[in-house]
Amino acid sequence: MLRETFQSELGGSFFKSLDRCHEGLGDEVRSVYESQDFQRRLLQETFIACITKHYQQEAGVGRLSMWRAYGGTNPVAIVFAQKALVRPEANPGGFVQPVHYANQEHFRQELVRTTGRIFDARDRLSLVPRQDVKNLAVGSLLAKVTCTKHPGFREECEWRLVMSSLYGCQLAGPQYSLEEIEGAQQVVYKARLALPGADDVAGMTMESAIHQIIIGPCADPQSVRKSLVDQLQGVISLSDRVVFSDIPLRRKQLRVK
């Protein structure tokens, strides 16, 4: 959608707004985004973790669509405190933001708003070093590409944690792993939650970071609970925070004749 928008008059306006801040900056940003190196790093050096906003009325139950789509055979939902999200101190070059659910027209409207904000702030942005404005513009495009989703998924209330070398993240080799997920080999980058077990950089312990653990509909929830308790022993007390969801999820697949 971004590529299609760039080819329209609106795309031209976006780059002109950057030129108003620093002469020729629009062409520089466009050249960076369309370069082979940018596109390669977008595909190979950009990692996304997806989380969903948890509402009070879902406490102890979870969300049906999450159990259906991502739960698997023995589903577990970990509800984190809002402040426990990835922070720059732990993962330089990472960012967290809500997903923008958009079709092509919604996407265009958002770019119109972004362009308008740049025009309105052009006098202030002209006083900001050119490279900093360039980095902000490229980061904005990266966020639009990685945090936009079809509006049909709106009820997921998704947020995304993005780690990318394009955003200045120094991706360390030891934190990569090759894992099989649903039969497909995928490269996983293990970011830090800034929660090493004791106090983290913000003074929050794992004990205070995890608000609740919900065990979803499965054949043997007690065994799942025992496994969780064993794994997290010494890290967090689970006595009053592990609950069993009673949501009546039917897993039998119906065949349509």
ROKOL-683793 format. One record per residue (C-alpha): chain; residue number from 1; y negated, z, x negated. Coordinates in pm, 1 decimal. Example, Ala and Ser with C-alpha at 12.3 -4.5 7.8 and 13.67 -1.06 7.14 Angstrom:
2
rec c: A; k: 1; north: 450.0; up: 780.0; east: -1230.0
rec c: A; k: 2; north: 106.0; up: 714.0; east: -1367.0
//
This chain:
257
rec c: A; k: 1; north: 0.0; up: 0.0; east: 0.0
rec c: A; k: 2; north: -234.4; up: 74.2; east: -287.9
rec c: A; k: 3; north: -165.2; up: -262.6; east: -449.7
rec c: A; k: 4; north: -232.7; up: -439.8; east: -118.8
rec c: A; k: 5; north: -554.7; up: -244.3; east: -68.2
rec c: A; k: 6; north: -674.0; up: -327.2; east: -418.3
rec c: A; k: 7; north: -652.5; up: -696.4; east: -330.4
rec c: A; k: 8; north: -891.3; up: -648.7; east: -36.6
rec c: A; k: 9; north: -1267.5; up: -600.2; east: -19.1
rec c: A; k: 10; north: -1210.0; up: -225.8; east: 3.4
rec c: A; k: 11; north: -1044.2; up: -226.6; east: -337.1
rec c: A; k: 12; north: -1351.1; up: -394.2; east: -480.9
rec c: A; k: 13; north: -1572.0; up: -123.2; east: -328.8
rec c: A; k: 14; north: -1363.7; up: 151.5; east: -486.9
rec c: A; k: 15; north: -1405.2; up: 4.9; east: -834.8
rec c: A; k: 16; north: -1777.2; up: -61.5; east: -776.7
rec c: A; k: 17; north: -1823.4; up: 304.9; east: -690.5
rec c: A; k: 18; north: -1687.0; up: 393.2; east: -1034.7
rec c: A; k: 19; north: -1925.1; up: 142.3; east: -1194.7
rec c: A; k: 20; north: -2214.0; up: 333.2; east: -1036.4
rec c: A; k: 21; north: -2103.9; up: 638.2; east: -1235.2
rec c: A; k: 22; north: -2046.4; up: 460.6; east: -1567.2
rec c: A; k: 23; north: -2098.6; up: 88.8; east: -1628.8
rec c: A; k: 24; north: -1771.4; up: -106.3; east: -1645.6
rec c: A; k: 25; north: -1557.8; up: 197.9; east: -1558.7
rec c: A; k: 26; north: -1408.6; up: 30.0; east: -1250.8
rec c: A; k: 27; north: -1254.1; up: -249.1; east: -1457.3
rec c: A; k: 28; north: -1119.4; up: 6.0; east: -1705.5
rec c: A; k: 29; north: -947.0; up: 209.0; east: -1434.2
rec c: A; k: 30; north: -803.8; up: -101.9; east: -1269.5
rec c: A; k: 31; north: -676.9; up: -227.0; east: -1603.3
rec c: A; k: 32; north: -506.9; up: 107.2; east: -1671.7
rec c: A; k: 33; north: -339.7; up: 120.4; east: -1330.2
rec c: A; k: 34; north: -214.0; up: -239.1; east: -1343.0
rec c: A; k: 35; north: -89.7; up: -215.3; east: -1701.6
rec c: A; k: 36; north: 283.0; up: -235.8; east: -1778.1
rec c: A; k: 37; north: 267.4; up: 100.5; east: -1956.0
rec c: A; k: 38; north: 125.3; up: 276.9; east: -1648.8
rec c: A; k: 39; north: 382.7; up: 124.4; east: -1416.0
rec c: A; k: 40; north: 665.4; up: 209.1; east: -1658.5
rec c: A; k: 41; north: 556.4; up: 571.4; east: -1688.8
rec c: A; k: 42; north: 508.8; up: 592.9; east: -1312.9
rec c: A; k: 43; north: 874.8; up: 497.8; east: -1268.1
rec c: A; k: 44; north: 1031.7; up: 670.8; east: -1568.1
rec c: A; k: 45; north: 806.3; up: 964.8; east: -1662.0
rec c: A; k: 46; north: 696.3; up: 1093.5; east: -1322.2
rec c: A; k: 47; north: 898.4; up: 1364.5; east: -1146.3
rec c: A; k: 48; north: 855.0; up: 1499.5; east: -794.8
rec c: A; k: 49; north: 984.6; up: 1815.7; east: -630.8
rec c: A; k: 50; north: 952.3; up: 1825.7; east: -252.0
rec c: A; k: 51; north: 894.2; up: 2146.8; east: -59.1
rec c: A; k: 52; north: 807.2; up: 2213.9; east: 304.3
rec c: A; k: 53; north: 553.2; up: 2448.2; east: 455.7
rec c: A; k: 54; north: 724.9; up: 2741.8; east: 625.4
rec c: A; k: 55; north: 569.4; up: 2875.3; east: 943.7
rec c: A; k: 56; north: 597.2; up: 3231.8; east: 1071.4
rec c: A; k: 57; north: 784.7; up: 3121.8; east: 1382.9
rec c: A; k: 58; north: 1053.9; up: 2970.2; east: 1156.9
rec c: A; k: 59; north: 1124.7; up: 3299.7; east: 978.3
rec c: A; k: 60; north: 1496.5; up: 3367.9; east: 976.4
rec c: A; k: 61; north: 1571.4; up: 3033.0; east: 1139.0
rec c: A; k: 62; north: 1439.3; up: 2756.4; east: 918.1
rec c: A; k: 63; north: 1359.3; up: 2406.4; east: 1041.5
rec c: A; k: 64; north: 1624.7; up: 2196.9; east: 1213.9
rec c: A; k: 65; north: 1523.7; up: 1869.4; east: 1047.6
rec c: A; k: 66; north: 1548.7; up: 2031.4; east: 703.0
rec c: A; k: 67; north: 1900.9; up: 2160.8; east: 771.4
rec c: A; k: 68; north: 2004.1; up: 1818.8; east: 899.5
rec c: A; k: 69; north: 1854.9; up: 1608.1; east: 623.2
rec c: A; k: 70; north: 1879.8; up: 1822.8; east: 311.4
rec c: A; k: 71; north: 2105.9; up: 2116.6; east: 387.3
rec c: A; k: 72; north: 2441.3; up: 1975.1; east: 284.5
rec c: A; k: 73; north: 2765.4; up: 2160.1; east: 350.5
rec c: A; k: 74; north: 2646.0; up: 2509.7; east: 251.3
rec c: A; k: 75; north: 2268.4; up: 2501.3; east: 303.3
rec c: A; k: 76; north: 2029.4; up: 2764.4; east: 170.6
rec c: A; k: 77; north: 1651.9; up: 2777.5; east: 209.3
rec c: A; k: 78; north: 1443.6; up: 2981.3; east: -34.5
rec c: A; k: 79; north: 1105.0; up: 3078.5; east: 106.7
rec c: A; k: 80; north: 853.1; up: 3131.3; east: -173.9
rec c: A; k: 81; north: 522.4; up: 3312.2; east: -151.7
rec c: A; k: 82; north: 239.7; up: 3061.8; east: -156.2
rec c: A; k: 83; north: 105.4; up: 3187.7; east: -489.9
rec c: A; k: 84; north: 440.4; up: 3124.4; east: -657.5
rec c: A; k: 85; north: 391.2; up: 2747.2; east: -678.5
rec c: A; k: 86; north: 381.2; up: 2577.8; east: -1016.6
rec c: A; k: 87; north: 58.5; up: 2659.6; east: -1198.9
rec c: A; k: 88; north: -117.4; up: 2471.9; east: -1480.1
rec c: A; k: 89; north: -69.1; up: 2764.4; east: -1716.6
rec c: A; k: 90; north: 306.4; up: 2716.2; east: -1701.6
rec c: A; k: 91; north: 321.3; up: 2337.5; east: -1665.6
rec c: A; k: 92; north: 14.2; up: 2161.8; east: -1808.4
rec c: A; k: 93; north: -18.4; up: 1821.6; east: -1647.1
rec c: A; k: 94; north: 142.9; up: 1918.1; east: -1317.2
rec c: A; k: 95; north: -24.0; up: 1930.9; east: -978.1
rec c: A; k: 96; north: 63.2; up: 2040.8; east: -625.1
rec c: A; k: 97; north: -70.9; up: 1887.6; east: -306.6
rec c: A; k: 98; north: 23.6; up: 1820.3; east: 56.0
rec c: A; k: 99; north: 173.4; up: 1485.1; east: 150.0
rec c: A; k: 100; north: -56.7; up: 1237.4; east: 324.7
rec c: A; k: 101; north: 139.2; up: 1083.1; east: 611.6
rec c: A; k: 102; north: -5.4; up: 735.5; east: 644.7
rec c: A; k: 103; north: 55.2; up: 378.0; east: 751.4
rec c: A; k: 104; north: -146.6; up: 97.9; east: 592.4
rec c: A; k: 105; north: -452.0; up: 161.3; east: 809.9
rec c: A; k: 106; north: -449.2; up: 538.9; east: 750.1
rec c: A; k: 107; north: -411.7; up: 468.9; east: 379.3
rec c: A; k: 108; north: -712.9; up: 236.5; east: 385.0
rec c: A; k: 109; north: -921.3; up: 494.9; east: 569.8
rec c: A; k: 110; north: -838.8; up: 759.6; east: 309.2
rec c: A; k: 111; north: -944.1; up: 524.4; east: 28.7
rec c: A; k: 112; north: -1268.2; up: 459.5; east: 220.1
rec c: A; k: 113; north: -1334.0; up: 834.9; east: 224.0
rec c: A; k: 114; north: -1255.2; up: 863.0; east: -147.4
rec c: A; k: 115; north: -1489.1; up: 572.9; east: -225.0
rec c: A; k: 116; north: -1763.8; up: 731.5; east: -14.6
rec c: A; k: 117; north: -1729.9; up: 1063.1; east: -197.7
rec c: A; k: 118; north: -1761.7; up: 887.5; east: -533.4
rec c: A; k: 119; north: -2076.6; up: 702.7; east: -416.9
rec c: A; k: 120; north: -2227.6; up: 1027.6; east: -286.6
rec c: A; k: 121; north: -2155.4; up: 1208.7; east: -614.6
rec c: A; k: 122; north: -2248.6; up: 920.7; east: -846.7
rec c: A; k: 123; north: -2555.3; up: 1096.0; east: -990.1
rec c: A; k: 124; north: -2353.6; up: 1405.8; east: -1080.9
rec c: A; k: 125; north: -2056.6; up: 1202.6; east: -1203.3
rec c: A; k: 126; north: -2283.5; up: 999.3; east: -1431.2
rec c: A; k: 127; north: -2352.0; up: 1323.5; east: -1619.6
rec c: A; k: 128; north: -1979.8; up: 1388.6; east: -1662.9
rec c: A; k: 129; north: -1825.3; up: 1236.9; east: -1979.4
rec c: A; k: 130; north: -1692.1; up: 887.5; east: -1912.7
rec c: A; k: 131; north: -1335.5; up: 970.7; east: -2018.7
rec c: A; k: 132; north: -1324.1; up: 1270.1; east: -1783.2
rec c: A; k: 133; north: -1432.2; up: 1057.2; east: -1485.6
rec c: A; k: 134; north: -1176.9; up: 795.5; east: -1586.2
rec c: A; k: 135; north: -902.1; up: 1056.5; east: -1598.4
rec c: A; k: 136; north: -1004.5; up: 1189.5; east: -1256.7
rec c: A; k: 137; north: -998.3; up: 840.0; east: -1106.6
rec c: A; k: 138; north: -656.6; up: 755.4; east: -1252.4
rec c: A; k: 139; north: -526.7; up: 1096.7; east: -1139.8
rec c: A; k: 140; north: -652.1; up: 1025.8; east: -788.6
rec c: A; k: 141; north: -459.9; up: 696.7; east: -779.3
rec c: A; k: 142; north: -148.6; up: 870.3; east: -912.3
rec c: A; k: 143; north: -174.7; up: 1130.4; east: -633.5
rec c: A; k: 144; north: -212.4; up: 860.6; east: -367.6
rec c: A; k: 145; north: 100.8; up: 682.7; east: -490.8
rec c: A; k: 146; north: 318.8; up: 991.6; east: -532.4
rec c: A; k: 147; north: 200.4; up: 1191.6; east: -229.0
rec c: A; k: 148; north: 191.7; up: 936.0; east: 53.1
rec c: A; k: 149; north: 473.0; up: 907.5; east: 306.4
rec c: A; k: 150; north: 550.6; up: 725.0; east: 632.3
rec c: A; k: 151; north: 387.3; up: 902.5; east: 931.5
rec c: A; k: 152; north: 725.3; up: 926.2; east: 1103.6
rec c: A; k: 153; north: 806.6; up: 1216.7; east: 867.7
rec c: A; k: 154; north: 495.9; up: 1416.9; east: 961.1
rec c: A; k: 155; north: 689.1; up: 1710.0; east: 1112.4
rec c: A; k: 156; north: 835.1; up: 1786.1; east: 768.4
rec c: A; k: 157; north: 496.2; up: 1933.5; east: 662.5
rec c: A; k: 158; north: 585.2; up: 1840.7; east: 304.0
rec c: A; k: 159; north: 406.2; up: 1937.7; east: -13.3
rec c: A; k: 160; north: 488.4; up: 1783.8; east: -350.0
rec c: A; k: 161; north: 497.0; up: 1923.6; east: -701.9
rec c: A; k: 162; north: 431.6; up: 1634.6; east: -939.7
rec c: A; k: 163; north: 489.5; up: 1632.3; east: -1314.7
rec c: A; k: 164; north: 386.1; up: 1313.4; east: -1495.3
rec c: A; k: 165; north: 295.9; up: 1200.7; east: -1844.2
rec c: A; k: 166; north: 23.4; up: 999.1; east: -1667.6
rec c: A; k: 167; north: -139.5; up: 1327.3; east: -1571.0
rec c: A; k: 168; north: -124.1; up: 1464.3; east: -1923.9
rec c: A; k: 169; north: 210.9; up: 1641.3; east: -1894.9
rec c: A; k: 170; north: 394.2; up: 1668.2; east: -2227.9
rec c: A; k: 171; north: 749.9; up: 1613.6; east: -2108.5
rec c: A; k: 172; north: 982.6; up: 1801.9; east: -2343.1
rec c: A; k: 173; north: 1325.1; up: 1656.4; east: -2421.9
rec c: A; k: 174; north: 1528.4; up: 1979.3; east: -2382.3
rec c: A; k: 175; north: 1409.9; up: 2012.6; east: -2021.1
rec c: A; k: 176; north: 1573.0; up: 1683.9; east: -1916.7
rec c: A; k: 177; north: 1920.9; up: 1670.8; east: -1770.4
rec c: A; k: 178; north: 2139.5; up: 1400.7; east: -1617.8
rec c: A; k: 179; north: 2288.6; up: 1518.7; east: -1290.8
rec c: A; k: 180; north: 2495.6; up: 1364.8; east: -1015.1
rec c: A; k: 181; north: 2325.0; up: 1398.9; east: -677.7
rec c: A; k: 182; north: 2510.0; up: 1265.3; east: -374.0
rec c: A; k: 183; north: 2714.6; up: 1033.5; east: -593.8
rec c: A; k: 184; north: 2421.3; up: 890.8; east: -791.1
rec c: A; k: 185; north: 2324.7; up: 973.0; east: -1149.9
rec c: A; k: 186; north: 1966.4; up: 1097.4; east: -1165.0
rec c: A; k: 187; north: 1744.2; up: 1218.8; east: -1445.7
rec c: A; k: 188; north: 1609.2; up: 1565.1; east: -1361.6
rec c: A; k: 189; north: 1316.2; up: 1734.3; east: -1534.0
rec c: A; k: 190; north: 1334.2; up: 2113.3; east: -1513.6
rec c: A; k: 191; north: 980.5; up: 2245.4; east: -1487.1
rec c: A; k: 192; north: 894.4; up: 2611.8; east: -1523.0
rec c: A; k: 193; north: 811.1; up: 2817.3; east: -1217.2
rec c: A; k: 194; north: 605.7; up: 3044.6; east: -1442.0
rec c: A; k: 195; north: 844.4; up: 3321.0; east: -1342.1
rec c: A; k: 196; north: 1052.9; up: 3415.5; east: -1648.3
rec c: A; k: 197; north: 1200.6; up: 3723.1; east: -1479.6
rec c: A; k: 198; north: 936.1; up: 3976.5; east: -1567.2
rec c: A; k: 199; north: 564.1; up: 3933.6; east: -1495.8
rec c: A; k: 200; north: 449.9; up: 3572.8; east: -1511.3
rec c: A; k: 201; north: 108.2; up: 3443.4; east: -1615.1
rec c: A; k: 202; north: -41.3; up: 3550.7; east: -1283.6
rec c: A; k: 203; north: 124.2; up: 3891.3; east: -1277.2
rec c: A; k: 204; north: 380.3; up: 3793.2; east: -1013.5
rec c: A; k: 205; north: 745.5; up: 3883.8; east: -1054.8
rec c: A; k: 206; north: 1040.9; up: 3694.0; east: -915.0
rec c: A; k: 207; north: 1085.1; up: 3993.9; east: -684.8
rec c: A; k: 208; north: 745.3; up: 3931.7; east: -524.9
rec c: A; k: 209; north: 764.4; up: 3551.7; east: -544.5
rec c: A; k: 210; north: 1067.7; up: 3512.6; east: -315.9
rec c: A; k: 211; north: 974.4; up: 3604.8; east: 38.1
rec c: A; k: 212; north: 1307.0; up: 3531.6; east: 207.8
rec c: A; k: 213; north: 1637.7; up: 3349.7; east: 163.2
rec c: A; k: 214; north: 1787.2; up: 3186.4; east: 471.4
rec c: A; k: 215; north: 2152.3; up: 3084.8; east: 478.0
rec c: A; k: 216; north: 2188.6; up: 2790.0; east: 710.9
rec c: A; k: 217; north: 2470.5; up: 2687.4; east: 942.2
rec c: A; k: 218; north: 2795.3; up: 2663.9; east: 744.5
rec c: A; k: 219; north: 3164.2; up: 2749.2; east: 770.1
rec c: A; k: 220; north: 3156.0; up: 3067.2; east: 557.4
rec c: A; k: 221; north: 2803.2; up: 3215.8; east: 529.5
rec c: A; k: 222; north: 2932.1; up: 3548.8; east: 392.8
rec c: A; k: 223; north: 3080.3; up: 3374.2; east: 87.0
rec c: A; k: 224; north: 2750.1; up: 3192.8; east: 30.3
rec c: A; k: 225; north: 2566.3; up: 3524.7; east: 46.6
rec c: A; k: 226; north: 2802.3; up: 3686.9; east: -206.0
rec c: A; k: 227; north: 2751.6; up: 3395.7; east: -445.5
rec c: A; k: 228; north: 2372.6; up: 3430.1; east: -418.0
rec c: A; k: 229; north: 2385.9; up: 3803.6; east: -478.0
rec c: A; k: 230; north: 2604.1; up: 3754.3; east: -786.6
rec c: A; k: 231; north: 2379.3; up: 3483.0; east: -929.8
rec c: A; k: 232; north: 2054.8; up: 3673.0; east: -876.7
rec c: A; k: 233; north: 2176.6; up: 4018.5; east: -969.9
rec c: A; k: 234; north: 1919.9; up: 4187.6; east: -1189.8
rec c: A; k: 235; north: 1651.1; up: 3935.5; east: -1095.7
rec c: A; k: 236; north: 1577.5; up: 4019.7; east: -733.8
rec c: A; k: 237; north: 1705.2; up: 4266.7; east: -476.0
rec c: A; k: 238; north: 1852.6; up: 4071.5; east: -184.6
rec c: A; k: 239; north: 1950.8; up: 4360.2; east: 40.3
rec c: A; k: 240; north: 1686.7; up: 4303.2; east: 307.0
rec c: A; k: 241; north: 1574.5; up: 3947.5; east: 235.6
rec c: A; k: 242; north: 1884.7; up: 3736.4; east: 291.4
rec c: A; k: 243; north: 1924.9; up: 3636.7; east: 654.7
rec c: A; k: 244; north: 2163.1; up: 3409.5; east: 841.9
rec c: A; k: 245; north: 2013.0; up: 3135.1; east: 1055.5
rec c: A; k: 246; north: 2166.7; up: 3120.5; east: 1401.3
rec c: A; k: 247; north: 2041.8; up: 2767.8; east: 1468.9
rec c: A; k: 248; north: 2318.5; up: 2580.4; east: 1659.4
rec c: A; k: 249; north: 2341.8; up: 2271.4; east: 1440.7
rec c: A; k: 250; north: 2620.2; up: 2029.6; east: 1537.4
rec c: A; k: 251; north: 2752.0; up: 1837.7; east: 1236.9
rec c: A; k: 252; north: 3009.3; up: 1621.7; east: 1415.4
rec c: A; k: 253; north: 2911.3; up: 1254.7; east: 1396.6
rec c: A; k: 254; north: 2933.9; up: 1060.9; east: 1719.7
rec c: A; k: 255; north: 3052.0; up: 702.7; east: 1718.9
rec c: A; k: 256; north: 2875.0; up: 458.5; east: 1944.7
rec c: A; k: 257; north: 3107.9; up: 202.1; east: 2097.7
//
